[in-house]
């Protein structure tokens, strides 16, 4: 079996996106990856260009850039990258949208001088956005159980692929 979807959103993940993330995934298959609402930093690496059809959600992280090679991936995000180039992956610094990127469904990147990271879903700076996420996570008593359950499930799926 091959990996079709990986959802690690809202897990307080931090650090850079590893160059070998999903290295064993079948690059010819459609793949859904949701890493949104974490604390990931750095640049989305050019190594992700190996995926032909990818839906990649990275909104509301601390992303600082997108490798230019990714902006030509026409089949990514349901064709939004073909239509909007890099903005179809994440709205750039100084802009935001409800989806954190431009979409054919009308989600356009709007100007906001406060936004200091890629993929913002609100007109706010990274520090305020991170504080709001931490406050929201602290209010959810079931969050830890959900994270542990999801992480175990993900590890089980990944281990069956190896």
DOMAR-609831 format. One record per atom (N, C-alpha, C): residue number from 1; residue in three letters; atom name; x negated, y negated, z negated. Coordinates in steps of 0.02 Angstrom, whole numbers. Each point is the difference from the previous one (the first is absolute). Layout:
+------+------+------+--------+--------+--------+
: resi : resn : name :     c1 :     c2 :     c3 :
+------+------+------+--------+--------+--------+
:  NUM :  Ala :   CA :      X :      Y :      Z :
...
+------+------+------+--------+--------+--------+
// end
This chain:
+------+------+------+--------+--------+--------+
: resi : resn : name :     c1 :     c2 :     c3 :
+------+------+------+--------+--------+--------+
:    1 :  Unk :    N :    -42 :     60 :      0 :
:    1 :  Unk :   CA :     42 :    -60 :      0 :
:    1 :  Unk :    C :    -43 :    -63 :      0 :
:    2 :  Unk :    N :     24 :    -51 :     34 :
:    2 :  Unk :   CA :    -38 :    -62 :      1 :
:    2 :  Unk :    C :     38 :    -55 :    -37 :
:    3 :  Unk :    N :    -37 :    -47 :    -26 :
:    3 :  Unk :   CA :     29 :    -55 :    -36 :
:    3 :  Unk :    C :     39 :    -45 :     46 :
:    4 :  Unk :    N :     62 :    -15 :    -17 :
:    4 :  Unk :   CA :     43 :    -44 :     40 :
:    4 :  Unk :    C :     13 :    -67 :    -35 :
:    5 :  Unk :    N :     -2 :      1 :    -67 :
:    5 :  Unk :   CA :     14 :    -61 :    -38 :
:    5 :  Unk :    C :    -39 :      1 :    -66 :
:    6 :  Unk :    N :    -22 :    -59 :    -18 :
:    6 :  Unk :   CA :    -34 :    -10 :    -64 :
:    6 :  Unk :    C :     24 :    -65 :    -30 :
:    7 :  Unk :    N :     35 :      3 :    -56 :
:    7 :  Unk :   CA :     26 :    -59 :    -33 :
:    7 :  Unk :    C :    -32 :     -6 :    -69 :
:    8 :  Unk :    N :    -46 :    -48 :     -6 :
:    8 :  Unk :   CA :    -32 :    -15 :    -63 :
:    8 :  Unk :    C :     13 :    -73 :    -19 :
:    9 :  Unk :    N :     58 :    -24 :     20 :
:    9 :  Unk :   CA :     17 :    -70 :    -14 :
:    9 :  Unk :    C :     13 :     -9 :    -75 :
:   10 :  Unk :    N :    -14 :    -61 :    -23 :
:   10 :  Unk :   CA :     15 :    -20 :    -69 :
:   10 :  Unk :    C :    -33 :     47 :    -52 :
:   11 :  Unk :    N :    -64 :     12 :      9 :
:   11 :  Unk :   CA :    -37 :     45 :    -44 :
:   11 :  Unk :    C :    -60 :    -32 :    -34 :
:   12 :  Unk :    N :     -7 :    -64 :      7 :
:   12 :  Unk :   CA :    -57 :    -37 :    -30 :
:   12 :  Unk :    C :    -67 :     25 :     27 :
:   13 :  Unk :    N :     -1 :     25 :     61 :
:   13 :  Unk :   CA :    -63 :     20 :     31 :
:   13 :  Unk :    C :    -41 :    -62 :     13 :
:   14 :  Unk :    N :    -66 :      5 :    -10 :
:   14 :  Unk :   CA :    -42 :    -58 :     13 :
:   14 :  Unk :    C :    -63 :     21 :     37 :
:   15 :  Unk :    N :    -36 :    -49 :     25 :
:   15 :  Unk :   CA :    -61 :     14 :     37 :
:   15 :  Unk :    C :     12 :     -5 :     75 :
:   16 :  Unk :    N :    -51 :     20 :     37 :
:   16 :  Unk :   CA :      1 :     -3 :     73 :
:   16 :  Unk :    C :     35 :     62 :     28 :
:   17 :  Unk :    N :     26 :     -8 :     61 :
:   17 :  Unk :   CA :     26 :     57 :     36 :
:   17 :  Unk :    C :    -59 :     42 :     24 :
:   18 :  Unk :    N :     -4 :     63 :    -19 :
:   18 :  Unk :   CA :    -58 :     41 :     20 :
:   18 :  Unk :    C :     -1 :     10 :     76 :
:   19 :  Unk :    N :    -60 :     -1 :     29 :
:   19 :  Unk :   CA :     -7 :     10 :     72 :
:   19 :  Unk :    C :     25 :     68 :     21 :
:   20 :  Unk :    N :     -4 :     49 :    -44 :
:   20 :  Unk :   CA :     20 :     68 :     17 :
:   20 :  Unk :    C :     70 :     17 :    -25 :
:   21 :  Unk :    N :     39 :    -50 :    -19 :
:   21 :  Unk :   CA :     69 :     12 :    -21 :
:   21 :  Unk :    C :     37 :     37 :     55 :
:   22 :  Unk :    N :     31 :     54 :    -17 :
:   22 :  Unk :   CA :     38 :     42 :     47 :
:   22 :  Unk :    C :    -43 :     30 :     54 :
:   23 :  Unk :    N :    -63 :     12 :    -16 :
:   23 :  Unk :   CA :    -47 :     27 :     50 :
:   23 :  Unk :    C :     22 :     67 :     28 :
:   24 :  Unk :    N :     35 :     40 :    -39 :
:   24 :  Unk :   CA :     21 :     65 :     24 :
:   24 :  Unk :    C :     70 :     -1 :     33 :
:   25 :  Unk :    N :     32 :    -58 :      2 :
:   25 :  Unk :   CA :     66 :     -5 :     31 :
:   25 :  Unk :    C :     -5 :      6 :     76 :
:   26 :  Unk :    N :     52 :     29 :     30 :
:   26 :  Unk :   CA :      3 :      8 :     72 :
:   26 :  Unk :    C :     14 :    -69 :     32 :
:   27 :  Unk :    N :    -48 :    -26 :     36 :
:   27 :  Unk :   CA :      5 :    -68 :     28 :
:   27 :  Unk :    C :     48 :     -4 :     59 :
:   28 :  Unk :    N :     21 :     56 :     27 :
:   28 :  Unk :   CA :     46 :     -2 :     57 :
:   28 :  Unk :    C :     74 :      1 :    -22 :
:   29 :  Unk :    N :     11 :     13 :    -63 :
:   29 :  Unk :   CA :     69 :      3 :    -27 :
:   29 :  Unk :    C :     21 :    -67 :    -29 :
:   30 :  Unk :    N :     65 :    -11 :     -4 :
:   30 :  Unk :   CA :     27 :    -60 :    -32 :
:   30 :  Unk :    C :    -13 :      6 :    -75 :
:   31 :  Unk :    N :    -26 :    -53 :    -30 :
:   31 :  Unk :   CA :    -18 :      1 :    -71 :
:   31 :  Unk :    C :     28 :    -63 :    -34 :
:   32 :  Unk :    N :     30 :      9 :    -59 :
:   32 :  Unk :   CA :     27 :    -54 :    -40 :
:   32 :  Unk :    C :    -42 :     -5 :    -63 :
:   33 :  Unk :    N :    -28 :    -60 :    -13 :
:   33 :  Unk :   CA :    -41 :    -12 :    -59 :
:   33 :  Unk :    C :     24 :    -64 :    -34 :
:   34 :  Unk :    N :     20 :      7 :    -63 :
:   34 :  Unk :   CA :     22 :    -58 :    -38 :
:   34 :  Unk :    C :    -45 :     -9 :    -61 :
:   35 :  Unk :    N :    -41 :    -52 :      3 :
:   35 :  Unk :   CA :    -45 :    -18 :    -55 :
:   35 :  Unk :    C :     18 :    -69 :    -27 :
:   36 :  Unk :    N :     60 :    -21 :     12 :
:   36 :  Unk :   CA :     21 :    -68 :    -19 :
:   36 :  Unk :    C :      5 :     -8 :    -76 :
:   37 :  Unk :    N :     -2 :    -62 :    -20 :
:   37 :  Unk :   CA :      9 :    -21 :    -70 :
:   37 :  Unk :    C :    -50 :     36 :    -46 :
:   38 :  Unk :    N :    -63 :     -7 :     16 :
:   38 :  Unk :   CA :    -55 :     24 :    -41 :
:   38 :  Unk :    C :    -49 :    -58 :     -8 :
:   39 :  Unk :    N :    -62 :     14 :    -12 :
:   39 :  Unk :   CA :    -52 :    -51 :     -8 :
:   39 :  Unk :    C :    -59 :     14 :     45 :
:   40 :  Unk :    N :     15 :     26 :     60 :
:   40 :  Unk :   CA :    -52 :     17 :     49 :
:   40 :  Unk :    C :    -31 :    -63 :     28 :
:   41 :  Unk :    N :    -65 :      1 :     11 :
:   41 :  Unk :   CA :    -37 :    -59 :     23 :
:   41 :  Unk :    C :    -39 :     16 :     64 :
:   42 :  Unk :    N :    -34 :    -50 :     25 :
:   42 :  Unk :   CA :    -44 :      9 :     57 :
:   42 :  Unk :    C :     36 :     -6 :     66 :
:   43 :  Unk :    N :    -31 :     30 :     50 :
:   43 :  Unk :   CA :     24 :     -3 :     69 :
:   43 :  Unk :    C :     28 :     69 :     19 :
:   44 :  Unk :    N :     55 :      1 :     36 :
:   44 :  Unk :   CA :     26 :     63 :     26 :
:   44 :  Unk :    C :    -51 :     24 :     51 :
:   45 :  Unk :    N :    -31 :     58 :    -12 :
:   45 :  Unk :   CA :    -57 :     21 :     41 :
:   45 :  Unk :    C :     18 :     21 :     71 :
:   46 :  Unk :    N :    -47 :    -13 :     46 :
:   46 :  Unk :   CA :      8 :     18 :     70 :
:   46 :  Unk :    C :      8 :     75 :      9 :
:   47 :  Unk :    N :    -24 :     40 :    -48 :
:   47 :  Unk :   CA :      5 :     73 :      5 :
:   47 :  Unk :    C :     73 :     23 :      5 :
:   48 :  Unk :    N :     47 :    -41 :    -22 :
:   48 :  Unk :   CA :     71 :     19 :      5 :
:   48 :  Unk :    C :     24 :      0 :     73 :
:   49 :  Unk :    N :    -39 :    -29 :     44 :
:   49 :  Unk :   CA :     19 :     -2 :     72 :
:   49 :  Unk :    C :      3 :     70 :     30 :
:   50 :  Unk :    N :    -25 :     50 :    -35 :
:   50 :  Unk :   CA :      3 :     68 :     26 :
:   50 :  Unk :    C :     72 :     26 :      2 :
:   51 :  Unk :    N :     46 :    -32 :    -36 :
:   51 :  Unk :   CA :     70 :     20 :      1 :
:   51 :  Unk :    C :     37 :    -34 :     57 :
:   52 :  Unk :    N :     32 :     41 :     41 :
:   52 :  Unk :   CA :     36 :    -27 :     57 :
:   52 :  Unk :    C :     68 :    -29 :    -20 :
:   53 :  Unk :    N :     37 :     37 :    -40 :
:   53 :  Unk :   CA :     67 :    -22 :    -23 :
:   53 :  Unk :    C :      1 :      0 :    -75 :
:   54 :  Unk :    N :     -2 :    -59 :    -28 :
:   54 :  Unk :   CA :     -4 :     -7 :    -73 :
:   54 :  Unk :    C :     48 :    -54 :    -23 :
:   55 :  Unk :    N :     37 :     16 :    -53 :
:   55 :  Unk :   CA :     38 :    -51 :    -35 :
:   55 :  Unk :    C :    -38 :    -11 :    -65 :
:   56 :  Unk :    N :    -26 :    -61 :     -7 :
:   56 :  Unk :   CA :    -44 :    -16 :    -56 :
:   56 :  Unk :    C :     29 :    -59 :    -39 :
:   57 :  Unk :    N :     18 :     12 :    -63 :
:   57 :  Unk :   CA :     26 :    -52 :    -43 :
:   57 :  Unk :    C :    -54 :    -17 :    -51 :
:   58 :  Unk :    N :    -23 :    -62 :      2 :
:   58 :  Unk :   CA :    -51 :    -24 :    -48 :
:   58 :  Unk :    C :     20 :    -66 :    -32 :
:   59 :  Unk :    N :     62 :    -19 :      6 :
:   59 :  Unk :   CA :     23 :    -65 :    -27 :
:   59 :  Unk :    C :    -13 :     -3 :    -75 :
:   60 :  Unk :    N :     -8 :    -61 :    -23 :
:   60 :  Unk :   CA :     -8 :    -15 :    -72 :
:   60 :  Unk :    C :    -59 :     37 :    -32 :
:   61 :  Unk :    N :    -57 :     -3 :     34 :
:   61 :  Unk :   CA :    -64 :     21 :    -28 :
:   61 :  Unk :    C :    -44 :    -62 :     -3 :
:   62 :  Unk :    N :    -64 :      7 :      1 :
:   62 :  Unk :   CA :    -46 :    -56 :      0 :
:   62 :  Unk :    C :    -46 :      5 :     61 :
:   63 :  Unk :    N :     28 :     20 :     56 :
:   63 :  Unk :   CA :    -37 :     11 :     61 :
:   63 :  Unk :    C :    -28 :    -66 :     27 :
:   64 :  Unk :    N :    -63 :      2 :     21 :
:   64 :  Unk :   CA :    -35 :    -61 :     22 :
:   64 :  Unk :    C :     -8 :     -5 :     75 :
:   65 :  Unk :    N :     16 :     54 :     36 :
:   65 :  Unk :   CA :     -7 :     -3 :     72 :
:   65 :  Unk :    C :     19 :     65 :     34 :
:   66 :  Unk :    N :      2 :     -3 :     66 :
:   66 :  Unk :   CA :     18 :     58 :     42 :
:   66 :  Unk :    C :    -55 :      7 :     53 :
:   67 :  Unk :    N :    -28 :     59 :      6 :
:   67 :  Unk :   CA :    -49 :     12 :     53 :
:   67 :  Unk :    C :     33 :    -14 :     68 :
:   68 :  Unk :    N :    -30 :    -41 :     42 :
:   68 :  Unk :   CA :     30 :    -19 :     64 :
:   68 :  Unk :    C :     21 :     60 :     44 :
:   69 :  Unk :    N :    -35 :     55 :     -4 :
:   69 :  Unk :   CA :     17 :     59 :     41 :
:   69 :  Unk :    C :     70 :     26 :    -15 :
:   70 :  Unk :    N :     25 :    -13 :    -59 :
:   70 :  Unk :   CA :     67 :     24 :    -20 :
:   70 :  Unk :    C :     56 :    -41 :     33 :
:   71 :  Unk :    N :    -15 :    -60 :     19 :
:   71 :  Unk :   CA :     51 :    -45 :     27 :
:   71 :  Unk :    C :     21 :     18 :     71 :
:   72 :  Unk :    N :    -32 :     50 :     29 :
:   72 :  Unk :   CA :     17 :     24 :     67 :
:   72 :  Unk :    C :     35 :     68 :     -2 :
:   73 :  Unk :    N :     20 :     22 :    -59 :
:   73 :  Unk :   CA :     33 :     64 :     -7 :
:   73 :  Unk :    C :     75 :     -7 :     14 :
:   74 :  Unk :    N :     17 :      1 :     63 :
:   74 :  Unk :   CA :     68 :    -16 :     23 :
:   74 :  Unk :    C :     55 :     44 :    -28 :
:   75 :  Unk :    N :    -14 :     62 :    -19 :
:   75 :  Unk :   CA :     52 :     44 :    -26 :
:   75 :  Unk :    C :      8 :     -3 :    -75 :
:   76 :  Unk :    N :    -41 :    -40 :    -33 :
:   76 :  Unk :   CA :      4 :     -5 :    -72 :
:   76 :  Unk :    C :     62 :    -39 :    -22 :
:   77 :  Unk :    N :     24 :     17 :    -59 :
:   77 :  Unk :   CA :     57 :    -35 :    -32 :
:   77 :  Unk :    C :     58 :     -8 :     49 :
:   78 :  Unk :    N :     18 :     55 :     31 :
:   78 :  Unk :   CA :     57 :      2 :     46 :
:   78 :  Unk :    C :     -8 :    -51 :     57 :
:   79 :  Unk :    N :    -61 :    -11 :     23 :
:   79 :  Unk :   CA :    -12 :    -45 :     56 :
:   79 :  Unk :    C :     -9 :    -73 :    -20 :
:   80 :  Unk :    N :      6 :    -15 :    -64 :
:   80 :  Unk :   CA :     -7 :    -70 :    -22 :
:   80 :  Unk :    C :    -70 :    -26 :     12 :
:   81 :  Unk :    N :    -50 :     43 :     -2 :
:   81 :  Unk :   CA :    -69 :    -23 :     13 :
:   81 :  Unk :    C :     -8 :    -18 :     74 :
:   82 :  Unk :    N :     34 :     36 :     43 :
:   82 :  Unk :   CA :      0 :    -17 :     71 :
:   82 :  Unk :    C :     30 :    -69 :     12 :
:   83 :  Unk :    N :     53 :    -14 :    -36 :
:   83 :  Unk :   CA :     35 :    -64 :      8 :
:   83 :  Unk :    C :    -33 :    -59 :    -36 :
:   84 :  Unk :    N :    -29 :     13 :    -59 :
:   84 :  Unk :   CA :    -24 :    -54 :    -43 :
:   84 :  Unk :    C :    -74 :      4 :    -17 :
:   85 :  Unk :    N :    -37 :     47 :     29 :
:   85 :  Unk :   CA :    -71 :      9 :    -13 :
:   85 :  Unk :    C :    -12 :     11 :    -75 :
:   86 :  Unk :    N :    -49 :    -32 :    -29 :
:   86 :  Unk :   CA :    -17 :     10 :    -71 :
:   86 :  Unk :    C :     58 :    -17 :    -46 :
:   87 :  Unk :    N :     41 :    -49 :     19 :
:   87 :  Unk :   CA :     57 :    -18 :    -42 :
:   87 :  Unk :    C :     51 :     56 :     -6 :
:   88 :  Unk :    N :     -2 :     48 :     46 :
:   88 :  Unk :   CA :     42 :     60 :     -4 :
:   88 :  Unk :    C :    -25 :     49 :    -51 :
:   89 :  Unk :    N :    -61 :    -11 :    -26 :
:   89 :  Unk :   CA :    -28 :     42 :    -54 :
:   89 :  Unk :    C :     11 :    -36 :    -66 :
:   90 :  Unk :    N :    -24 :    -62 :     -5 :
:   90 :  Unk :   CA :     10 :    -41 :    -60 :
:   90 :  Unk :    C :      1 :    -74 :     20 :
:   91 :  Unk :    N :     42 :    -38 :    -33 :
:   91 :  Unk :   CA :     -2 :    -73 :     10 :
:   91 :  Unk :    C :    -68 :    -25 :    -25 :
:   92 :  Unk :    N :    -30 :    -48 :     35 :
:   92 :  Unk :   CA :    -66 :    -25 :    -20 :
:   92 :  Unk :    C :      4 :    -45 :    -62 :
:   93 :  Unk :    N :    -59 :    -16 :    -26 :
:   93 :  Unk :   CA :     -5 :    -47 :    -55 :
:   93 :  Unk :    C :     34 :    -65 :     20 :
:   94 :  Unk :    N :     36 :    -30 :    -47 :
:   94 :  Unk :   CA :     35 :    -62 :     14 :
:   94 :  Unk :    C :     70 :     10 :     28 :
:   95 :  Unk :    N :     23 :     64 :      2 :
:   95 :  Unk :   CA :     68 :     15 :     24 :
:   95 :  Unk :    C :     28 :     58 :    -41 :
:   96 :  Unk :    N :     66 :     10 :      6 :
:   96 :  Unk :   CA :     34 :     56 :    -34 :
:   96 :  Unk :    C :     63 :     17 :     39 :
:   97 :  Unk :    N :     27 :     59 :    -13 :
:   97 :  Unk :   CA :     66 :     19 :     25 :
:   97 :  Unk :    C :     29 :     52 :    -48 :
:   98 :  Unk :    N :     64 :     13 :      5 :
:   98 :  Unk :   CA :     32 :     47 :    -46 :
:   98 :  Unk :    C :    -30 :     71 :      5 :
:   99 :  Unk :    N :    -28 :     18 :     58 :
:   99 :  Unk :   CA :    -31 :     65 :      9 :
:   99 :  Unk :    C :    -76 :     -3 :     -5 :
:  100 :  Unk :    N :    -28 :    -59 :     -9 :
:  100 :  Unk :   CA :    -72 :     -8 :     -2 :
:  100 :  Unk :    C :    -33 :      2 :     69 :
:  101 :  Unk :    N :     41 :      4 :     53 :
:  101 :  Unk :   CA :    -25 :      2 :     68 :
:  101 :  Unk :    C :     56 :    -22 :     47 :
:  102 :  Unk :    N :    -19 :    -12 :     63 :
:  102 :  Unk :   CA :     50 :    -16 :     52 :
:  102 :  Unk :    C :     33 :     65 :     22 :
:  103 :  Unk :    N :     65 :     -3 :     10 :
:  103 :  Unk :   CA :     37 :     58 :     24 :
:  103 :  Unk :    C :     47 :    -20 :     56 :
:  104 :  Unk :    N :     17 :     48 :     42 :
:  104 :  Unk :   CA :     47 :    -12 :     54 :
:  104 :  Unk :    C :     70 :    -16 :    -29 :
:  105 :  Unk :    N :     12 :     21 :    -60 :
:  105 :  Unk :   CA :     64 :    -12 :    -32 :
:  105 :  Unk :    C :      7 :    -71 :    -28 :
:  106 :  Unk :    N :    -45 :    -44 :     16 :
:  106 :  Unk :   CA :      6 :    -70 :    -19 :
:  106 :  Unk :    C :    -41 :    -22 :    -59 :
:  107 :  Unk :    N :    -42 :     42 :    -26 :
:  107 :  Unk :   CA :    -42 :    -20 :    -56 :
:  107 :  Unk :    C :    -62 :    -36 :     25 :
:  108 :  Unk :    N :      4 :    -66 :      5 :
:  108 :  Unk :   CA :    -58 :    -38 :     25 :
:  108 :  Unk :    C :    -42 :    -27 :    -57 :
:  109 :  Unk :    N :    -64 :     -9 :     13 :
:  109 :  Unk :   CA :    -46 :    -27 :    -50 :
:  109 :  Unk :    C :     11 :    -76 :     -3 :
:  110 :  Unk :    N :     16 :    -24 :    -60 :
:  110 :  Unk :   CA :     13 :    -71 :    -11 :
:  110 :  Unk :    C :    -57 :    -32 :    -38 :
:  111 :  Unk :    N :    -12 :    -62 :     14 :
:  111 :  Unk :   CA :    -55 :    -37 :    -30 :
:  111 :  Unk :    C :     10 :    -11 :    -75 :
:  112 :  Unk :    N :    -55 :      7 :    -38 :
:  112 :  Unk :   CA :      0 :    -14 :    -72 :
:  112 :  Unk :    C :    -73 :     -8 :    -22 :
:  113 :  Unk :    N :    -19 :    -59 :    -18 :
:  113 :  Unk :   CA :    -70 :    -14 :    -18 :
:  113 :  Unk :    C :    -23 :     36 :    -63 :
:  114 :  Unk :    N :     45 :     23 :    -42 :
:  114 :  Unk :   CA :    -18 :     35 :    -62 :
:  114 :  Unk :    C :    -27 :     70 :     12 :
:  115 :  Unk :    N :     21 :     32 :     55 :
:  115 :  Unk :   CA :    -17 :     70 :     12 :
:  115 :  Unk :    C :    -74 :      6 :     17 :
:  116 :  Unk :    N :    -36 :     41 :    -40 :
:  116 :  Unk :   CA :    -72 :      8 :      9 :
:  116 :  Unk :    C :    -20 :     73 :     12 :
:  117 :  Unk :    N :     45 :     39 :     27 :
:  117 :  Unk :   CA :    -14 :     69 :     19 :
:  117 :  Unk :    C :     46 :     20 :     57 :
:  118 :  Unk :    N :    -17 :     53 :     35 :
:  118 :  Unk :   CA :     40 :     25 :     56 :
:  118 :  Unk :    C :     60 :     40 :    -27 :
:  119 :  Unk :    N :     56 :     -5 :     34 :
:  119 :  Unk :   CA :     57 :     43 :    -15 :
:  119 :  Unk :    C :     45 :    -23 :    -56 :
:  120 :  Unk :    N :      2 :    -64 :    -14 :
:  120 :  Unk :   CA :     42 :    -26 :    -54 :
:  120 :  Unk :    C :     74 :      5 :     18 :
:  121 :  Unk :    N :     41 :     15 :    -50 :
:  121 :  Unk :   CA :     72 :      1 :     10 :
:  121 :  Unk :    C :     35 :    -59 :    -33 :
:  122 :  Unk :    N :    -39 :    -44 :    -32 :
:  122 :  Unk :   CA :     27 :    -60 :    -31 :
:  122 :  Unk :    C :    -52 :    -55 :      6 :
:  123 :  Unk :    N :     23 :    -61 :     -6 :
:  123 :  Unk :   CA :    -45 :    -58 :      5 :
:  123 :  Unk :    C :    -31 :    -11 :    -69 :
:  124 :  Unk :    N :    -54 :     39 :    -13 :
:  124 :  Unk :   CA :    -35 :     -5 :    -64 :
:  124 :  Unk :    C :    -72 :     22 :      9 :
:  125 :  Unk :    N :    -43 :    -18 :    -47 :
:  125 :  Unk :   CA :    -70 :     20 :      3 :
:  125 :  Unk :    C :     -8 :     70 :    -29 :
:  126 :  Unk :    N :    -58 :     31 :     11 :
:  126 :  Unk :   CA :    -13 :     69 :    -20 :
:  126 :  Unk :    C :      5 :      9 :    -76 :
:  127 :  Unk :    N :    -25 :    -48 :    -38 :
:  127 :  Unk :   CA :      0 :      6 :    -73 :
:  127 :  Unk :    C :     72 :      3 :    -26 :
:  128 :  Unk :    N :     43 :    -44 :     25 :
:  128 :  Unk :   CA :     70 :     -1 :    -21 :
:  128 :  Unk :    C :     35 :     64 :     22 :
:  129 :  Unk :    N :    -12 :     21 :     62 :
:  129 :  Unk :   CA :     31 :     61 :     26 :
:  129 :  Unk :    C :    -20 :     60 :    -42 :
:  130 :  Unk :    N :    -64 :      5 :    -18 :
:  130 :  Unk :   CA :    -24 :     56 :    -40 :
:  130 :  Unk :    C :     32 :     -1 :    -70 :
:  131 :  Unk :    N :      5 :    -58 :    -29 :
:  131 :  Unk :   CA :     31 :     -6 :    -66 :
:  131 :  Unk :    C :     73 :     21 :      3 :
:  132 :  Unk :    N :     36 :    -21 :     53 :
:  132 :  Unk :   CA :     70 :     19 :      7 :
:  132 :  Unk :    C :      7 :     76 :      8 :
:  133 :  Unk :    N :    -46 :     32 :     37 :
:  133 :  Unk :   CA :      3 :     73 :      8 :
:  133 :  Unk :    C :    -14 :     34 :    -67 :
:  134 :  Unk :    N :    -48 :    -25 :    -37 :
:  134 :  Unk :   CA :    -16 :     29 :    -65 :
:  134 :  Unk :    C :     59 :     -7 :    -48 :
:  135 :  Unk :    N :     31 :    -58 :      0 :
:  135 :  Unk :   CA :     58 :    -11 :    -44 :
:  135 :  Unk :    C :     57 :     47 :     19 :
:  136 :  Unk :    N :     13 :      8 :     64 :
:  136 :  Unk :   CA :     54 :     44 :     23 :
:  136 :  Unk :    C :    -15 :     72 :    -19 :
:  137 :  Unk :    N :    -62 :     21 :      8 :
:  137 :  Unk :   CA :    -19 :     69 :    -17 :
:  137 :  Unk :    C :      7 :     12 :    -75 :
:  138 :  Unk :    N :    -17 :    -50 :    -40 :
:  138 :  Unk :   CA :      5 :      8 :    -72 :
:  138 :  Unk :    C :     73 :      7 :    -22 :
:  139 :  Unk :    N :     47 :    -27 :     38 :
:  139 :  Unk :   CA :     70 :      4 :    -18 :
:  139 :  Unk :    C :     32 :     67 :     17 :
:  140 :  Unk :    N :    -34 :     41 :     38 :
:  140 :  Unk :   CA :     28 :     63 :     22 :
:  140 :  Unk :    C :    -25 :     58 :    -43 :
:  141 :  Unk :    N :     41 :     26 :    -47 :
:  141 :  Unk :   CA :    -24 :     54 :    -44 :
:  141 :  Unk :    C :    -12 :     66 :     36 :
:  142 :  Unk :    N :     32 :     10 :     57 :
:  142 :  Unk :   CA :     -8 :     63 :     37 :
:  142 :  Unk :    C :    -57 :     -2 :     50 :
:  143 :  Unk :    N :    -34 :    -57 :      5 :
:  143 :  Unk :   CA :    -51 :     -8 :     51 :
:  143 :  Unk :    C :    -56 :     51 :     -8 :
:  144 :  Unk :    N :    -25 :     10 :    -60 :
:  144 :  Unk :   CA :    -56 :     46 :    -10 :
:  144 :  Unk :    C :     18 :     71 :     20 :
:  145 :  Unk :    N :     59 :     23 :    -19 :
:  145 :  Unk :   CA :     23 :     67 :     19 :
:  145 :  Unk :    C :      5 :      6 :     75 :
:  146 :  Unk :    N :     27 :    -52 :     33 :
:  146 :  Unk :   CA :      7 :      2 :     73 :
:  146 :  Unk :    C :    -69 :      1 :     34 :
:  147 :  Unk :    N :    -47 :    -39 :    -25 :
:  147 :  Unk :   CA :    -67 :     -2 :     29 :
:  147 :  Unk :    C :    -34 :     68 :     -8 :
:  148 :  Unk :    N :      3 :     28 :    -59 :
:  148 :  Unk :   CA :    -31 :     66 :    -12 :
:  148 :  Unk :    C :     31 :     53 :     45 :
:  149 :  Unk :    N :     67 :      0 :      4 :
:  149 :  Unk :   CA :     35 :     49 :     42 :
:  149 :  Unk :    C :    -19 :     -8 :     72 :
:  150 :  Unk :    N :      0 :    -62 :     24 :
:  150 :  Unk :   CA :    -17 :    -12 :     70 :
:  150 :  Unk :    C :    -73 :     18 :     15 :
:  151 :  Unk :    N :    -45 :    -16 :    -45 :
:  151 :  Unk :   CA :    -70 :     15 :     10 :
:  151 :  Unk :    C :    -12 :     75 :      2 :
:  152 :  Unk :    N :     32 :     36 :    -45 :
:  152 :  Unk :   CA :     -6 :     73 :      1 :
:  152 :  Unk :    C :     28 :     29 :     64 :
:  153 :  Unk :    N :     58 :    -25 :     21 :
:  153 :  Unk :   CA :     31 :     23 :     63 :
:  153 :  Unk :    C :    -46 :    -14 :     59 :
:  154 :  Unk :    N :    -29 :    -59 :      2 :
:  154 :  Unk :   CA :    -45 :    -19 :     54 :
:  154 :  Unk :    C :    -61 :     45 :      1 :
:  155 :  Unk :    N :    -29 :     13 :    -58 :
:  155 :  Unk :   CA :    -58 :     43 :     -3 :
:  155 :  Unk :    C :     16 :     72 :     22 :
:  156 :  Unk :    N :     60 :     23 :    -18 :
:  156 :  Unk :   CA :     21 :     66 :     22 :
:  156 :  Unk :    C :      6 :      4 :     76 :
:  157 :  Unk :    N :     30 :    -53 :     29 :
:  157 :  Unk :   CA :      7 :     -2 :     73 :
:  157 :  Unk :    C :    -69 :     -1 :     32 :
:  158 :  Unk :    N :    -45 :    -42 :    -25 :
:  158 :  Unk :   CA :    -66 :     -6 :     29 :
:  158 :  Unk :    C :    -40 :     65 :     -9 :
:  159 :  Unk :    N :      8 :     34 :    -56 :
:  159 :  Unk :   CA :    -38 :     62 :    -11 :
:  159 :  Unk :    C :     24 :     56 :     46 :
:  160 :  Unk :    N :     63 :      0 :     20 :
:  160 :  Unk :   CA :     24 :     51 :     45 :
:  160 :  Unk :    C :    -25 :    -11 :     71 :
:  161 :  Unk :    N :    -22 :    -60 :     14 :
:  161 :  Unk :   CA :    -26 :    -16 :     67 :
:  161 :  Unk :    C :    -72 :     22 :      8 :
:  162 :  Unk :    N :    -35 :      9 :    -54 :
:  162 :  Unk :   CA :    -72 :     15 :      4 :
:  162 :  Unk :    C :    -13 :     73 :      7 :
+------+------+------+--------+--------+--------+
// end
